[in-house]
Amino acid sequence: MGILAEQLKNQKEAQVPQGIIDTITTSDTTKLVKPIRAFMVTVAGDVSVLMADGSSGKFPGCVAGTQYMGKILRINTTGTTATGIKGLL
């Protein structure tokens, strides 16, 4: 395999979740043990997050079974109505 092909393979693998946190506990103060690459919900609703760059915001109307990407440090309690949140590492 050539160098470029190897780099592309590694880049693709870096974008794919490598693990799961089966249950995320929301908090307005405590960050996750490790940042997550994405999350999904089992019951639809809004998800409020703290991103790696320090910005906060809401993913409105999250649909069950859909992956929502980002480097996320915390899922906030305030503003989150979705439940069954799974974190993808």
PyMOL Python script that loads the backbone (N, CA, C, O; Angstrom):
from pymol import cmd

cmd.read_pdbstr("""\
ATOM      1  N   MET A   1       0.856  -1.176   0.000  1.00  0.00           N
ATOM      2  CA  MET A   1       0.000   0.000   0.000  1.00  0.00           C
ATOM      3  C   MET A   1       0.900   1.236   0.000  1.00  0.00           C
ATOM      4  O   MET A   1       1.858   1.310   0.768  1.00  0.00           O
ATOM      5  N   GLY A   2       0.589   2.200  -0.860  1.00  0.00           N
ATOM      6  CA  GLY A   2       1.381   3.416  -0.942  1.00  0.00           C
ATOM      7  C   GLY A   2       1.138   4.342   0.236  1.00  0.00           C
ATOM      8  O   GLY A   2       0.197   4.145   1.005  1.00  0.00           O
ATOM      9  N   ILE A   3       1.974   5.339   0.377  1.00  0.00           N
ATOM     10  CA  ILE A   3       1.881   6.283   1.497  1.00  0.00           C
ATOM     11  C   ILE A   3       0.554   7.022   1.482  1.00  0.00           C
ATOM     12  O   ILE A   3      -0.088   7.142   2.526  1.00  0.00           O
ATOM     13  N   LEU A   4       0.125   7.520   0.327  1.00  0.00           N
ATOM     14  CA  LEU A   4      -1.137   8.261   0.236  1.00  0.00           C
ATOM     15  C   LEU A   4      -2.321   7.370   0.601  1.00  0.00           C
ATOM     16  O   LEU A   4      -3.219   7.794   1.328  1.00  0.00           O
ATOM     17  N   ALA A   5      -2.323   6.140   0.098  1.00  0.00           N
ATOM     18  CA  ALA A   5      -3.411   5.209   0.407  1.00  0.00           C
ATOM     19  C   ALA A   5      -3.458   4.923   1.905  1.00  0.00           C
ATOM     20  O   ALA A   5      -4.540   4.845   2.488  1.00  0.00           O
ATOM     21  N   GLU A   6      -2.297   4.768   2.526  1.00  0.00           N
ATOM     22  CA  GLU A   6      -2.227   4.528   3.978  1.00  0.00           C
ATOM     23  C   GLU A   6      -2.752   5.735   4.755  1.00  0.00           C
ATOM     24  O   GLU A   6      -3.482   5.571   5.732  1.00  0.00           O
ATOM     25  N   GLN A   7      -2.387   6.940   4.329  1.00  0.00           N
ATOM     26  CA  GLN A   7      -2.861   8.151   4.991  1.00  0.00           C
ATOM     27  C   GLN A   7      -4.380   8.277   4.882  1.00  0.00           C
ATOM     28  O   GLN A   7      -5.043   8.630   5.857  1.00  0.00           O
ATOM     29  N   LEU A   8      -4.929   7.993   3.712  1.00  0.00           N
ATOM     30  CA  LEU A   8      -6.381   8.051   3.528  1.00  0.00           C
ATOM     31  C   LEU A   8      -7.093   7.013   4.389  1.00  0.00           C
ATOM     32  O   LEU A   8      -8.138   7.300   4.973  1.00  0.00           O
ATOM     33  N   LYS A   9      -6.534   5.818   4.468  1.00  0.00           N
ATOM     34  CA  LYS A   9      -7.110   4.765   5.309  1.00  0.00           C
ATOM     35  C   LYS A   9      -7.119   5.213   6.771  1.00  0.00           C
ATOM     36  O   LYS A   9      -8.128   5.063   7.459  1.00  0.00           O
ATOM     37  N   ASN A  10      -6.007   5.757   7.241  1.00  0.00           N
ATOM     38  CA  ASN A  10      -5.917   6.218   8.632  1.00  0.00           C
ATOM     39  C   ASN A  10      -6.886   7.362   8.898  1.00  0.00           C
ATOM     40  O   ASN A  10      -7.490   7.418   9.969  1.00  0.00           O
ATOM     41  N   GLN A  11      -7.044   8.270   7.948  1.00  0.00           N
ATOM     42  CA  GLN A  11      -7.963   9.398   8.100  1.00  0.00           C
ATOM     43  C   GLN A  11      -9.402   8.902   8.204  1.00  0.00           C
ATOM     44  O   GLN A  11     -10.161   9.381   9.046  1.00  0.00           O
ATOM     45  N   LYS A  12      -9.781   7.954   7.363  1.00  0.00           N
ATOM     46  CA  LYS A  12     -11.134   7.400   7.414  1.00  0.00           C
ATOM     47  C   LYS A  12     -11.388   6.715   8.744  1.00  0.00           C
ATOM     48  O   LYS A  12     -12.461   6.874   9.326  1.00  0.00           O
ATOM     49  N   GLU A  13     -10.407   5.948   9.237  1.00  0.00           N
ATOM     50  CA  GLU A  13     -10.556   5.269  10.526  1.00  0.00           C
ATOM     51  C   GLU A  13     -10.673   6.268  11.663  1.00  0.00           C
ATOM     52  O   GLU A  13     -11.393   6.016  12.629  1.00  0.00           O
ATOM     53  N   ALA A  14      -9.982   7.398  11.570  1.00  0.00           N
ATOM     54  CA  ALA A  14     -10.036   8.416  12.620  1.00  0.00           C
ATOM     55  C   ALA A  14     -11.415   9.050  12.698  1.00  0.00           C
ATOM     56  O   ALA A  14     -11.795   9.549  13.758  1.00  0.00           O
ATOM     57  N   GLN A  15     -12.175   9.045  11.611  1.00  0.00           N
ATOM     58  CA  GLN A  15     -13.490   9.659  11.592  1.00  0.00           C
ATOM     59  C   GLN A  15     -14.599   8.716  12.049  1.00  0.00           C
ATOM     60  O   GLN A  15     -15.705   9.163  12.352  1.00  0.00           O
ATOM     61  N   VAL A  16     -14.316   7.433  12.101  1.00  0.00           N
ATOM     62  CA  VAL A  16     -15.323   6.443  12.464  1.00  0.00           C
ATOM     63  C   VAL A  16     -15.259   6.205  13.969  1.00  0.00           C
ATOM     64  O   VAL A  16     -14.173   5.992  14.508  1.00  0.00           O
ATOM     65  N   PRO A  17     -16.394   6.236  14.656  1.00  0.00           N
ATOM     66  CA  PRO A  17     -16.373   5.951  16.093  1.00  0.00           C
ATOM     67  C   PRO A  17     -15.730   4.592  16.375  1.00  0.00           C
ATOM     68  O   PRO A  17     -15.946   3.617  15.655  1.00  0.00           O
ATOM     69  N   GLN A  18     -14.935   4.560  17.444  1.00  0.00           N
ATOM     70  CA  GLN A  18     -14.186   3.359  17.795  1.00  0.00           C
ATOM     71  C   GLN A  18     -14.730   2.679  19.052  1.00  0.00           C
ATOM     72  O   GLN A  18     -14.304   1.575  19.390  1.00  0.00           O
ATOM     73  N   GLY A  19     -15.666   3.327  19.745  1.00  0.00           N
ATOM     74  CA  GLY A  19     -16.212   2.766  20.979  1.00  0.00           C
ATOM     75  C   GLY A  19     -17.525   3.444  21.324  1.00  0.00           C
ATOM     76  O   GLY A  19     -17.976   4.348  20.621  1.00  0.00           O
ATOM     77  N   ILE A  20     -18.142   2.989  22.432  1.00  0.00           N
ATOM     78  CA  ILE A  20     -19.438   3.536  22.829  1.00  0.00           C
ATOM     79  C   ILE A  20     -19.492   3.702  24.352  1.00  0.00           C
ATOM     80  O   ILE A  20     -18.954   2.891  25.105  1.00  0.00           O
ATOM     81  N   ILE A  21     -20.148   4.762  24.771  1.00  0.00           N
ATOM     82  CA  ILE A  21     -20.544   4.936  26.167  1.00  0.00           C
ATOM     83  C   ILE A  21     -22.038   4.670  26.154  1.00  0.00           C
ATOM     84  O   ILE A  21     -22.816   5.467  25.629  1.00  0.00           O
ATOM     85  N   ASP A  22     -22.433   3.550  26.732  1.00  0.00           N
ATOM     86  CA  ASP A  22     -23.807   3.077  26.593  1.00  0.00           C
ATOM     87  C   ASP A  22     -24.828   4.030  27.212  1.00  0.00           C
ATOM     88  O   ASP A  22     -25.936   4.171  26.694  1.00  0.00           O
ATOM     89  N   THR A  23     -24.466   4.677  28.305  1.00  0.00           N
ATOM     90  CA  THR A  23     -25.395   5.607  28.941  1.00  0.00           C
ATOM     91  C   THR A  23     -24.650   6.872  29.324  1.00  0.00           C
ATOM     92  O   THR A  23     -23.687   6.823  30.089  1.00  0.00           O
ATOM     93  N   ILE A  24     -25.087   7.998  28.798  1.00  0.00           N
ATOM     94  CA  ILE A  24     -24.514   9.301  29.147  1.00  0.00           C
ATOM     95  C   ILE A  24     -25.363   9.907  30.254  1.00  0.00           C
ATOM     96  O   ILE A  24     -26.586   9.982  30.139  1.00  0.00           O
ATOM     97  N   THR A  25     -24.711  10.337  31.325  1.00  0.00           N
ATOM     98  CA  THR A  25     -25.393  11.072  32.392  1.00  0.00           C
ATOM     99  C   THR A  25     -25.215  12.553  32.103  1.00  0.00           C
ATOM    100  O   THR A  25     -24.088  13.042  32.030  1.00  0.00           O
ATOM    101  N   THR A  26     -26.310  13.260  31.940  1.00  0.00           N
ATOM    102  CA  THR A  26     -26.229  14.687  31.645  1.00  0.00           C
ATOM    103  C   THR A  26     -25.812  15.458  32.892  1.00  0.00           C
ATOM    104  O   THR A  26     -26.070  15.025  34.015  1.00  0.00           O
ATOM    105  N   SER A  27     -25.166  16.600  32.687  1.00  0.00           N
ATOM    106  CA  SER A  27     -24.738  17.469  33.781  1.00  0.00           C
ATOM    107  C   SER A  27     -24.498  18.865  33.228  1.00  0.00           C
ATOM    108  O   SER A  27     -24.076  19.028  32.083  1.00  0.00           O
ATOM    109  N   ASP A  28     -24.768  19.859  34.046  1.00  0.00           N
ATOM    110  CA  ASP A  28     -24.467  21.236  33.649  1.00  0.00           C
ATOM    111  C   ASP A  28     -23.080  21.672  34.109  1.00  0.00           C
ATOM    112  O   ASP A  28     -22.652  22.784  33.799  1.00  0.00           O
ATOM    113  N   THR A  29     -22.366  20.806  34.852  1.00  0.00           N
ATOM    114  CA  THR A  29     -21.055  21.181  35.385  1.00  0.00           C
ATOM    115  C   THR A  29     -19.952  20.156  35.133  1.00  0.00           C
ATOM    116  O   THR A  29     -18.796  20.535  34.944  1.00  0.00           O
ATOM    117  N   THR A  30     -20.283  18.879  35.128  1.00  0.00           N
ATOM    118  CA  THR A  30     -19.267  17.825  35.024  1.00  0.00           C
ATOM    119  C   THR A  30     -19.098  17.379  33.579  1.00  0.00           C
ATOM    120  O   THR A  30     -20.053  16.965  32.923  1.00  0.00           O
ATOM    121  N   LYS A  31     -17.847  17.474  33.095  1.00  0.00           N
ATOM    122  CA  LYS A  31     -17.548  17.021  31.730  1.00  0.00           C
ATOM    123  C   LYS A  31     -17.513  15.503  31.681  1.00  0.00           C
ATOM    124  O   LYS A  31     -17.349  14.837  32.704  1.00  0.00           O
ATOM    125  N   LEU A  32     -17.669  14.972  30.486  1.00  0.00           N
ATOM    126  CA  LEU A  32     -17.555  13.532  30.261  1.00  0.00           C
ATOM    127  C   LEU A  32     -16.131  13.076  30.580  1.00  0.00           C
ATOM    128  O   LEU A  32     -15.198  13.877  30.518  1.00  0.00           O
ATOM    129  N   VAL A  33     -15.960  11.818  30.916  1.00  0.00           N
ATOM    130  CA  VAL A  33     -14.636  11.283  31.220  1.00  0.00           C
ATOM    131  C   VAL A  33     -13.702  11.465  30.029  1.00  0.00           C
ATOM    132  O   VAL A  33     -12.532  11.802  30.208  1.00  0.00           O
ATOM    133  N   LYS A  34     -14.208  11.244  28.809  1.00  0.00           N
ATOM    134  CA  LYS A  34     -13.473  11.533  27.578  1.00  0.00           C
ATOM    135  C   LYS A  34     -14.419  12.215  26.611  1.00  0.00           C
ATOM    136  O   LYS A  34     -15.622  11.955  26.624  1.00  0.00           O
ATOM    137  N   PRO A  35     -13.880  13.087  25.773  1.00  0.00           N
ATOM    138  CA  PRO A  35     -14.738  13.705  24.753  1.00  0.00           C
ATOM    139  C   PRO A  35     -15.325  12.631  23.836  1.00  0.00           C
ATOM    140  O   PRO A  35     -14.690  11.607  23.581  1.00  0.00           O
ATOM    141  N   ILE A  36     -16.520  12.868  23.353  1.00  0.00           N
ATOM    142  CA  ILE A  36     -17.135  11.942  22.407  1.00  0.00           C
ATOM    143  C   ILE A  36     -17.114  12.553  21.012  1.00  0.00           C
ATOM    144  O   ILE A  36     -17.106  13.775  20.863  1.00  0.00           O
ATOM    145  N   ARG A  37     -17.106  11.700  19.994  1.00  0.00           N
ATOM    146  CA  ARG A  37     -17.097  12.133  18.588  1.00  0.00           C
ATOM    147  C   ARG A  37     -18.500  12.358  18.069  1.00  0.00           C
ATOM    148  O   ARG A  37     -18.713  13.104  17.113  1.00  0.00           O
ATOM    149  N   ALA A  38     -19.463  11.698  18.717  1.00  0.00           N
ATOM    150  CA  ALA A  38     -20.842  11.761  18.252  1.00  0.00           C
ATOM    151  C   ALA A  38     -21.742  11.231  19.360  1.00  0.00           C
ATOM    152  O   ALA A  38     -21.275  10.648  20.338  1.00  0.00           O
ATOM    153  N   PHE A  39     -23.037  11.445  19.184  1.00  0.00           N
ATOM    154  CA  PHE A  39     -24.008  10.858  20.097  1.00  0.00           C
ATOM    155  C   PHE A  39     -25.232  10.451  19.302  1.00  0.00           C
ATOM    156  O   PHE A  39     -25.450  10.916  18.183  1.00  0.00           O
ATOM    157  N   MET A  40     -26.027   9.576  19.897  1.00  0.00           N
ATOM    158  CA  MET A  40     -27.334   9.211  19.368  1.00  0.00           C
ATOM    159  C   MET A  40     -28.286   9.144  20.551  1.00  0.00           C
ATOM    160  O   MET A  40     -27.858   9.023  21.699  1.00  0.00           O
ATOM    161  N   VAL A  41     -29.560   9.223  20.266  1.00  0.00           N
ATOM    162  CA  VAL A  41     -30.577   9.145  21.314  1.00  0.00           C
ATOM    163  C   VAL A  41     -31.525   7.993  20.989  1.00  0.00           C
ATOM    164  O   VAL A  41     -31.674   7.602  19.831  1.00  0.00           O
ATOM    165  N   THR A  42     -32.166   7.453  22.037  1.00  0.00           N
ATOM    166  CA  THR A  42     -33.165   6.418  21.802  1.00  0.00           C
ATOM    167  C   THR A  42     -34.581   6.979  21.872  1.00  0.00           C
ATOM    168  O   THR A  42     -35.524   6.381  21.355  1.00  0.00           O
ATOM    169  N   VAL A  43     -34.718   8.145  22.526  1.00  0.00           N
ATOM    170  CA  VAL A  43     -36.005   8.850  22.564  1.00  0.00           C
ATOM    171  C   VAL A  43     -35.757  10.273  22.074  1.00  0.00           C
ATOM    172  O   VAL A  43     -34.938  10.995  22.643  1.00  0.00           O
ATOM    173  N   ALA A  44     -36.461  10.675  21.023  1.00  0.00           N
ATOM    174  CA  ALA A  44     -36.237  11.959  20.349  1.00  0.00           C
ATOM    175  C   ALA A  44     -36.388  13.158  21.275  1.00  0.00           C
ATOM    176  O   ALA A  44     -37.122  13.111  22.262  1.00  0.00           O
ATOM    177  N   GLY A  45     -35.682  14.229  20.938  1.00  0.00           N
ATOM    178  CA  GLY A  45     -35.769  15.486  21.672  1.00  0.00           C
ATOM    179  C   GLY A  45     -34.551  16.343  21.403  1.00  0.00           C
ATOM    180  O   GLY A  45     -33.738  16.028  20.534  1.00  0.00           O
ATOM    181  N   ASP A  46     -34.426  17.426  22.151  1.00  0.00           N
ATOM    182  CA  ASP A  46     -33.287  18.341  22.019  1.00  0.00           C
ATOM    183  C   ASP A  46     -32.115  17.836  22.857  1.00  0.00           C
ATOM    184  O   ASP A  46     -32.313  17.179  23.879  1.00  0.00           O
ATOM    185  N   VAL A  47     -30.886  18.148  22.416  1.00  0.00           N
ATOM    186  CA  VAL A  47     -29.690  17.816  23.178  1.00  0.00           C
ATOM    187  C   VAL A  47     -28.812  19.066  23.243  1.00  0.00           C
ATOM    188  O   VAL A  47     -28.392  19.601  22.217  1.00  0.00           O
ATOM    189  N   SER A  48     -28.545  19.516  24.461  1.00  0.00           N
ATOM    190  CA  SER A  48     -27.711  20.683  24.710  1.00  0.00           C
ATOM    191  C   SER A  48     -26.296  20.208  25.030  1.00  0.00           C
ATOM    192  O   SER A  48     -26.117  19.306  25.847  1.00  0.00           O
ATOM    193  N   VAL A  49     -25.283  20.811  24.390  1.00  0.00           N
ATOM    194  CA  VAL A  49     -23.911  20.322  24.516  1.00  0.00           C
ATOM    195  C   VAL A  49     -22.910  21.438  24.797  1.00  0.00           C
ATOM    196  O   VAL A  49     -23.168  22.615  24.546  1.00  0.00           O
ATOM    197  N   LEU A  50     -21.755  21.023  25.329  1.00  0.00           N
ATOM    198  CA  LEU A  50     -20.568  21.862  25.422  1.00  0.00           C
ATOM    199  C   LEU A  50     -19.563  21.258  24.455  1.00  0.00           C
ATOM    200  O   LEU A  50     -19.190  20.092  24.587  1.00  0.00           O
ATOM    201  N   MET A  51     -19.123  22.054  23.480  1.00  0.00           N
ATOM    202  CA  MET A  51     -18.199  21.573  22.455  1.00  0.00           C
ATOM    203  C   MET A  51     -16.751  21.787  22.907  1.00  0.00           C
ATOM    204  O   MET A  51     -16.490  22.532  23.851  1.00  0.00           O
ATOM    205  N   ALA A  52     -15.820  21.128  22.224  1.00  0.00           N
ATOM    206  CA  ALA A  52     -14.400  21.180  22.570  1.00  0.00           C
ATOM    207  C   ALA A  52     -13.816  22.585  22.482  1.00  0.00           C
ATOM    208  O   ALA A  52     -12.864  22.898  23.197  1.00  0.00           O
ATOM    209  N   ASP A  53     -14.363  23.434  21.625  1.00  0.00           N
ATOM    210  CA  ASP A  53     -13.832  24.796  21.501  1.00  0.00           C
ATOM    211  C   ASP A  53     -14.400  25.736  22.568  1.00  0.00           C
ATOM    212  O   ASP A  53     -14.092  26.928  22.573  1.00  0.00           O
ATOM    213  N   GLY A  54     -15.234  25.196  23.480  1.00  0.00           N
ATOM    214  CA  GLY A  54     -15.806  26.005  24.562  1.00  0.00           C
ATOM    215  C   GLY A  54     -17.182  26.563  24.259  1.00  0.00           C
ATOM    216  O   GLY A  54     -17.828  27.129  25.140  1.00  0.00           O
ATOM    217  N   SER A  55     -17.636  26.413  23.032  1.00  0.00           N
ATOM    218  CA  SER A  55     -18.968  26.923  22.691  1.00  0.00           C
ATOM    219  C   SER A  55     -20.042  25.946  23.170  1.00  0.00           C
ATOM    220  O   SER A  55     -19.804  24.744  23.290  1.00  0.00           O
ATOM    221  N   SER A  56     -21.220  26.487  23.438  1.00  0.00           N
ATOM    222  CA  SER A  56     -22.366  25.680  23.860  1.00  0.00           C
ATOM    223  C   SER A  56     -23.484  25.882  22.860  1.00  0.00           C
ATOM    224  O   SER A  56     -23.571  26.920  22.205  1.00  0.00           O
ATOM    225  N   GLY A  57     -24.330  24.887  22.751  1.00  0.00           N
ATOM    226  CA  GLY A  57     -25.460  25.016  21.845  1.00  0.00           C
ATOM    227  C   GLY A  57     -26.377  23.830  21.965  1.00  0.00           C
ATOM    228  O   GLY A  57     -26.141  22.904  22.741  1.00  0.00           O
ATOM    229  N   LYS A  58     -27.428  23.880  21.178  1.00  0.00           N
ATOM    230  CA  LYS A  58     -28.448  22.847  21.233  1.00  0.00           C
ATOM    231  C   LYS A  58     -28.605  22.201  19.861  1.00  0.00           C
ATOM    232  O   LYS A  58     -28.664  22.887  18.840  1.00  0.00           O
ATOM    233  N   PHE A  59     -28.671  20.871  19.854  1.00  0.00           N
ATOM    234  CA  PHE A  59     -29.059  20.123  18.669  1.00  0.00           C
ATOM    235  C   PHE A  59     -30.570  19.928  18.807  1.00  0.00           C
ATOM    236  O   PHE A  59     -31.005  19.058  19.562  1.00  0.00           O
ATOM    237  N   PRO A  60     -31.376  20.716  18.097  1.00  0.00           N
ATOM    238  CA  PRO A  60     -32.828  20.614  18.276  1.00  0.00           C
ATOM    239  C   PRO A  60     -33.424  19.436  17.511  1.00  0.00           C
ATOM    240  O   PRO A  60     -32.978  19.102  16.413  1.00  0.00           O
ATOM    241  N   GLY A  61     -34.423  18.822  18.099  1.00  0.00           N
ATOM    242  CA  GLY A  61     -35.180  17.779  17.410  1.00  0.00           C
ATOM    243  C   GLY A  61     -34.376  16.566  16.989  1.00  0.00           C
ATOM    244  O   GLY A  61     -34.562  16.061  15.883  1.00  0.00           O
ATOM    245  N   CYS A  62     -33.478  16.083  17.853  1.00  0.00           N
ATOM    246  CA  CYS A  62     -32.695  14.895  17.518  1.00  0.00           C
ATOM    247  C   CYS A  62     -33.623  13.694  17.354  1.00  0.00           C
ATOM    248  O   CYS A  62     -34.539  13.483  18.150  1.00  0.00           O
ATOM    249  N   VAL A  63     -33.372  12.929  16.327  1.00  0.00           N
ATOM    250  CA  VAL A  63     -34.190  11.774  15.975  1.00  0.00           C
ATOM    251  C   VAL A  63     -33.512  10.505  16.497  1.00  0.00           C
ATOM    252  O   VAL A  63     -32.295  10.359  16.388  1.00  0.00           O
ATOM    253  N   ALA A  64     -34.290   9.604  17.055  1.00  0.00           N
ATOM    254  CA  ALA A  64     -33.745   8.347  17.579  1.00  0.00           C
ATOM    255  C   ALA A  64     -33.009   7.583  16.483  1.00  0.00           C
ATOM    256  O   ALA A  64     -33.503   7.445  15.364  1.00  0.00           O
ATOM    257  N   GLY A  65     -31.807   7.085  16.828  1.00  0.00           N
ATOM    258  CA  GLY A  65     -31.038   6.263  15.907  1.00  0.00           C
ATOM    259  C   GLY A  65     -30.156   7.012  14.931  1.00  0.00           C
ATOM    260  O   GLY A  65     -29.467   6.387  14.125  1.00  0.00           O
ATOM    261  N   THR A  66     -30.157   8.343  14.982  1.00  0.00           N
ATOM    262  CA  THR A  66     -29.333   9.145  14.080  1.00  0.00           C
ATOM    263  C   THR A  66     -28.082   9.607  14.821  1.00  0.00           C
ATOM    264  O   THR A  66     -28.169  10.033  15.972  1.00  0.00           O
ATOM    265  N   GLN A  67     -26.916   9.527  14.171  1.00  0.00           N
ATOM    266  CA  GLN A  67     -25.673  10.001  14.780  1.00  0.00           C
ATOM    267  C   GLN A  67     -25.525  11.499  14.550  1.00  0.00           C
ATOM    268  O   GLN A  67     -25.709  11.991  13.437  1.00  0.00           O
ATOM    269  N   TYR A  68     -25.189  12.211  15.616  1.00  0.00           N
ATOM    270  CA  TYR A  68     -24.912  13.645  15.556  1.00  0.00           C
ATOM    271  C   TYR A  68     -23.451  13.833  15.932  1.00  0.00           C
ATOM    272  O   TYR A  68     -23.030  13.489  17.036  1.00  0.00           O
ATOM    273  N   MET A  69     -22.679  14.387  14.991  1.00  0.00           N
ATOM    274  CA  MET A  69     -21.229  14.455  15.120  1.00  0.00           C
ATOM    275  C   MET A  69     -20.759  15.748  15.778  1.00  0.00           C
ATOM    276  O   MET A  69     -21.446  16.770  15.742  1.00  0.00           O
ATOM    277  N   GLY A  70     -19.583  15.680  16.374  1.00  0.00           N
ATOM    278  CA  GLY A  70     -18.918  16.832  16.964  1.00  0.00           C
ATOM    279  C   GLY A  70     -17.977  16.353  18.045  1.00  0.00           C
ATOM    280  O   GLY A  70     -18.131  15.243  18.553  1.00  0.00           O
ATOM    281  N   LYS A  71     -17.008  17.169  18.404  1.00  0.00           N
ATOM    282  CA  LYS A  71     -16.142  16.834  19.537  1.00  0.00           C
ATOM    283  C   LYS A  71     -16.806  17.448  20.764  1.00  0.00           C
ATOM    284  O   LYS A  71     -16.716  18.653  20.996  1.00  0.00           O
ATOM    285  N   ILE A  72     -17.470  16.608  21.541  1.00  0.00           N
ATOM    286  CA  ILE A  72     -18.363  17.055  22.608  1.00  0.00           C
ATOM    287  C   ILE A  72     -17.760  16.715  23.963  1.00  0.00           C
ATOM    288  O   ILE A  72     -17.373  15.574  24.215  1.00  0.00           O
ATOM    289  N   LEU A  73     -17.684  17.730  24.839  1.00  0.00           N
ATOM    290  CA  LEU A  73     -17.118  17.551  26.176  1.00  0.00           C
ATOM    291  C   LEU A  73     -18.166  17.254  27.235  1.00  0.00           C
ATOM    292  O   LEU A  73     -17.870  16.623  28.249  1.00  0.00           O
ATOM    293  N   ARG A  74     -19.400  17.711  26.998  1.00  0.00           N
ATOM    294  CA  ARG A  74     -20.454  17.530  28.012  1.00  0.00           C
ATOM    295  C   ARG A  74     -21.815  17.578  27.344  1.00  0.00           C
ATOM    296  O   ARG A  74     -22.026  18.335  26.396  1.00  0.00           O
ATOM    297  N   ILE A  75     -22.743  16.761  27.846  1.00  0.00           N
ATOM    298  CA  ILE A  75     -24.154  16.859  27.474  1.00  0.00           C
ATOM    299  C   ILE A  75     -24.830  17.532  28.660  1.00  0.00           C
ATOM    300  O   ILE A  75     -24.860  16.983  29.761  1.00  0.00           O
ATOM    301  N   ASN A  76     -25.366  18.711  28.431  1.00  0.00           N
ATOM    302  CA  ASN A  76     -25.973  19.495  29.510  1.00  0.00           C
ATOM    303  C   ASN A  76     -27.349  18.961  29.891  1.00  0.00           C
ATOM    304  O   ASN A  76     -28.095  18.468  29.046  1.00  0.00           O
ATOM    305  N   THR A  77     -27.668  19.068  31.174  1.00  0.00           N
ATOM    306  CA  THR A  77     -29.005  18.704  31.652  1.00  0.00           C
ATOM    307  C   THR A  77     -30.010  19.753  31.192  1.00  0.00           C
ATOM    308  O   THR A  77     -31.068  19.428  30.654  1.00  0.00           O
ATOM    309  N   THR A  78     -29.653  21.036  31.419  1.00  0.00           N
ATOM    310  CA  THR A  78     -30.528  22.132  31.028  1.00  0.00           C
ATOM    311  C   THR A  78     -30.597  22.206  29.508  1.00  0.00           C
ATOM    312  O   THR A  78     -29.571  22.323  28.838  1.00  0.00           O
ATOM    313  N   GLY A  79     -31.789  22.138  28.976  1.00  0.00           N
ATOM    314  CA  GLY A  79     -31.988  22.226  27.536  1.00  0.00           C
ATOM    315  C   GLY A  79     -32.035  20.882  26.828  1.00  0.00           C
ATOM    316  O   GLY A  79     -32.327  20.827  25.633  1.00  0.00           O
ATOM    317  N   THR A  80     -31.750  19.783  27.552  1.00  0.00           N
ATOM    318  CA  THR A  80     -31.807  18.458  26.942  1.00  0.00           C
ATOM    319  C   THR A  80     -33.112  17.783  27.312  1.00  0.00           C
ATOM    320  O   THR A  80     -33.425  17.602  28.488  1.00  0.00           O
ATOM    321  N   THR A  81     -33.875  17.412  26.279  1.00  0.00           N
ATOM    322  CA  THR A  81     -35.145  16.710  26.500  1.00  0.00           C
ATOM    323  C   THR A  81     -35.098  15.278  25.971  1.00  0.00           C
ATOM    324  O   THR A  81     -35.927  14.450  26.348  1.00  0.00           O
ATOM    325  N   ALA A  82     -34.142  14.988  25.108  1.00  0.00           N
ATOM    326  CA  ALA A  82     -33.968  13.620  24.593  1.00  0.00           C
ATOM    327  C   ALA A  82     -33.467  12.722  25.724  1.00  0.00           C
ATOM    328  O   ALA A  82     -32.823  13.192  26.662  1.00  0.00           O
ATOM    329  N   THR A  83     -33.766  11.441  25.626  1.00  0.00           N
ATOM    330  CA  THR A  83     -33.268  10.497  26.625  1.00  0.00           C
ATOM    331  C   THR A  83     -32.636   9.298  25.919  1.00  0.00           C
ATOM    332  O   THR A  83     -32.723   9.150  24.700  1.00  0.00           O
ATOM    333  N   GLY A  84     -32.000   8.449  26.724  1.00  0.00           N
ATOM    334  CA  GLY A  84     -31.327   7.286  26.156  1.00  0.00           C
ATOM    335  C   GLY A  84     -30.143   7.702  25.306  1.00  0.00           C
ATOM    336  O   GLY A  84     -29.949   7.176  24.210  1.00  0.00           O
ATOM    337  N   ILE A  85     -29.348   8.644  25.803  1.00  0.00           N
ATOM    338  CA  ILE A  85     -28.242   9.195  25.014  1.00  0.00           C
ATOM    339  C   ILE A  85     -27.039   8.249  25.084  1.00  0.00           C
ATOM    340  O   ILE A  85     -26.599   7.861  26.166  1.00  0.00           O
ATOM    341  N   LYS A  86     -26.528   7.894  23.931  1.00  0.00           N
ATOM    342  CA  LYS A  86     -25.348   7.028  23.793  1.00  0.00           C
ATOM    343  C   LYS A  86     -24.215   7.861  23.213  1.00  0.00           C
ATOM    344  O   LYS A  86     -24.424   8.593  22.245  1.00  0.00           O
ATOM    345  N   GLY A  87     -23.023   7.765  23.783  1.00  0.00           N
ATOM    346  CA  GLY A  87     -21.866   8.489  23.287  1.00  0.00           C
ATOM    347  C   GLY A  87     -20.992   7.596  22.439  1.00  0.00           C
ATOM    348  O   GLY A  87     -20.729   6.451  22.806  1.00  0.00           O
ATOM    349  N   LEU A  88     -20.542   8.100  21.322  1.00  0.00           N
ATOM    350  CA  LEU A  88     -19.648   7.356  20.424  1.00  0.00           C
ATOM    351  C   LEU A  88     -18.257   7.951  20.517  1.00  0.00           C
ATOM    352  O   LEU A  88     -18.069   9.158  20.358  1.00  0.00           O
ATOM    353  N   LEU A  89     -17.274   7.079  20.780  1.00  0.00           N
ATOM    354  CA  LEU A  89     -15.884   7.519  20.962  1.00  0.00           C
ATOM    355  C   LEU A  89     -15.101   7.394  19.671  1.00  0.00           C
ATOM    356  O   LEU A  89     -13.914   7.718  19.635  1.00  0.00           O
TER     357      LEU A  89
END
""", "prot")
cmd.dss("prot")
cmd.show_as("cartoon", "prot")
cmd.util.cbc("prot")
cmd.orient("prot")
